Amino acid sequence: MTPIPQNKPHPSGDNRFKLLDRAITKHQANGDALIEILHAAQGIFGFLEHDLLIYISRALRLPPSRVYGVATFYHFFRMKPSGEHVFVLCTGTACYVKGAAEIQKAVEHQCGCKFGETTKDGKISLVSARCVGSCGLAPVAVLDNTVAGKLTPEESAKRVAHWQAEKKEVPA
Ligand code: FES
């Protein structure tokens, strides 16, 4: 597959696909790396939705049934987000060296739950990912659909607090 130039938005308008493209390119679009690529996709998007699985099946030239089969077989793949918001923290080597552990602590403290869990009110899911492909911006997190680089623990806790302060929309 042809990598998308860094400075151009992804044709889908969702730049998380650029990160996914990088993970696919890293594995040379090899179908044998399907599990690795599904892990990367879940790390970037927080869960594996229908369109994402189709995108992966096309990129790897695998039948969608195979991709679905693998994604639904393993319990560690999620097909739906559990929280309203998803904070995906990259804990790959570059991000770890640049302070991902401090971010993890600050965010867990702010949320009152651990990575891999969702807050009791169902508002925020904390997910950790291996390298999401933006090591130059380490430490990196994907906040809902936005990639945030060079994060600090303070900034991360502030972003989470902002989600917590959001009021639930009451239907009219
Ligand atoms: S290690 Fe975090 S983006 Fe690569």
Residues whose N, C-alpha, C, O or C-beta is under 5 A from the ligand:
A	BS01	FES	C90 G92 T93 A94 C95 C131 V132 G133 S134 C135 V140
